[in-house]
Amino acid sequence: MSPVDSEPQPLPAVSRTAVWTAQLRADESRLARPCVIDSWAAEFVAAAGPVGPLPGGPEARAFLHDGVAVRSRYFDEYLLDAVRGGCSQVVLLGAGLDARAFRLPWARPVDVFEVDLPDLLDFKNRVVGGRVPATARRVTVAADLRDAWADALTAAGFDPGRRTAWLCEGTLAYLEPDQADMVVRTMAANSPPGSEVGAENATSLDRLGCLSSCRDALSADGAPWQWSLRDPGAWWAERGWHTAAPSMSLPYVAERLTRYLPMLREAGDMGGWLLTGTRRENHPAGETEEPLSGTKRRAGC
Ligand SMILES: C[S@@+](CC[C@H](N)C(=O)[O-])C[C@H]1O[C@@H](n2cnc3c(N)ncnc32)[C@H](O)[C@@H]1O
C-alpha cells in the first residue's frame, strides 16, 4: 500500500465508524467462505492508523461482524441488479470507505457518487490516489447530510432526471429522526420512476442488550445512534418508497443470522433491518420537496 505521506487530520468521531466498518469487511474477506471480499478494506484500515478496537464486547463484535457481512452482500446484489435493470447512477449516502465503485463487476458504465463528510473523503481519496474504477465513474461529494447535500450532489454531476440506485448503509442511525426523514424525502424528490433504494434501518440497535457497551462507547465518543424505526416498511412507504426485506431463506442470510433471531425477537425487533425498494409513482411524500432542475437547486433539508 502506498502510505498516506503527510500528516492526516484525525477523522471526526462519526467518520471513525467507517474505519470500524471497513475493519469488519477486512475480517470477513479473510474467512474461508466470506459473504463478501473487499480487498480495499484492509488498505483503508492500515492507512487510518489506530482508531481503537470496535467498541463493545465479544458478543457485540460477533453480531456486528455477521451483520456487516450480510448487509454488504445483500447491498452488493441490490446495486448490481439495479444497474443491470436500468439505473445509470448510484448514490452512496454516507459512503464511508465503501469500495463498490472499484470492486463490483458493473454490467455497464455507471456514475457512482460517494457522499460523505469532507475529512472522510479527503482521507479516502488520499488512499485511493490516482487509481480509477474499471467500469464506473467515481465521483466524491463532500457534504453534510444534515445540510443542503442535494445541491452539492447536483453540482457534482448528478442528474435528477435519470434513474438512480440510492444506498443508505450504516448511515441513517447517526442522524436525528427529522434529519433522516428529510434525507429520505429528498431522495424521493430526486428520483424518477424506476429509481431504487437500499437502506439499513436501526430496528433494535437502541434496545439490544448485547450492544449496550457499543452504544455507550459511541455516545461517549460523540457518534451516538440517534434514529431507529419500529415499522420500517410503513415509514418508507409514507416517504415515497415501496420496500421489501430480504428473505431469511437466502442461504447466506440464514447461515449468518439465524442464531440471532431469538435475541432480536426478545428486543421486540419486527424485522426490516435491511430493505430494498422502488420509488412509488406520484406519491405525495416524494412531492413535498421540490425536485432539482436547471441551475436553481433546492436540497430541502
Ligand atoms: C458506519 S459508517 C458506514 C459507511 C459505509 N456506508 C459502509 O457501510 O461502509 C457511517 C458513515 O456515515 C457518514 N456520516 C455520518 N453522518 C453524516 C453526515 N451528517 N453527513 C455525511 N456523512 C455522514 C460517516 O462519515 C461514515 O462514513
The ligand as a MOL file (V3000), in Angstrom:
LIG
                    3D

  0  0  0     0  0            999 V3000
M  V30 BEGIN CTAB
M  V30 COUNTS 27 29 0 0 0
M  V30 BEGIN ATOM
M  V30 1 C -20.8790 3.3440 9.8700 0
M  V30 2 S -20.1870 4.3080 8.6000 0 CHG=1
M  V30 3 C -20.8190 3.4610 7.1740 0
M  V30 4 C -20.0050 3.7270 5.9620 0
M  V30 5 C -20.3820 2.9210 4.7190 0
M  V30 6 N -21.7000 3.2240 4.2490 0
M  V30 7 C -20.2070 1.4540 4.9610 0
M  V30 8 O -21.2030 0.7530 5.1620 0
M  V30 9 O -19.0660 1.0120 4.9680 0 CHG=-1
M  V30 10 C -21.1790 5.8050 8.6280 0
M  V30 11 C -20.7410 6.8240 7.6040 0
M  V30 12 O -21.7320 7.8710 7.5770 0
M  V30 13 C -21.0450 9.0930 7.4670 0
M  V30 14 N -21.8980 10.1440 8.0180 0
M  V30 15 C -22.4480 10.1970 9.2470 0
M  V30 16 N -23.1190 11.3400 9.4200 0
M  V30 17 C -23.0010 12.0360 8.2580 0
M  V30 18 C -23.4770 13.2960 7.8110 0
M  V30 19 N -24.1840 14.0880 8.6110 0
M  V30 20 N -23.1820 13.6860 6.5750 0
M  V30 21 C -22.4420 12.8890 5.7500 0
M  V30 22 N -21.9630 11.6770 6.1190 0
M  V30 23 C -22.2320 11.2600 7.3670 0
M  V30 24 C -19.7850 8.9170 8.2740 0
M  V30 25 O -18.7820 9.8630 7.9550 0
M  V30 26 C -19.4110 7.4870 7.9150 0
M  V30 27 O -18.5800 7.4390 6.7990 0
M  V30 END ATOM
M  V30 BEGIN BOND
M  V30 1 1 1 2
M  V30 2 1 2 3
M  V30 3 1 2 10
M  V30 4 1 3 4
M  V30 5 1 4 5
M  V30 6 1 5 6
M  V30 7 1 5 7
M  V30 8 2 7 8
M  V30 9 1 7 9
M  V30 10 1 10 11
M  V30 11 1 11 12
M  V30 12 1 11 26
M  V30 13 1 12 13
M  V30 14 1 13 14
M  V30 15 1 13 24
M  V30 16 1 14 15
M  V30 17 1 14 23
M  V30 18 2 15 16
M  V30 19 1 16 17
M  V30 20 1 17 18
M  V30 21 2 17 23
M  V30 22 1 18 19
M  V30 23 2 18 20
M  V30 24 1 20 21
M  V30 25 2 21 22
M  V30 26 1 22 23
M  V30 27 1 24 25
M  V30 28 1 24 26
M  V30 29 1 26 27
M  V30 END BOND
M  V30 END CTAB
M  END
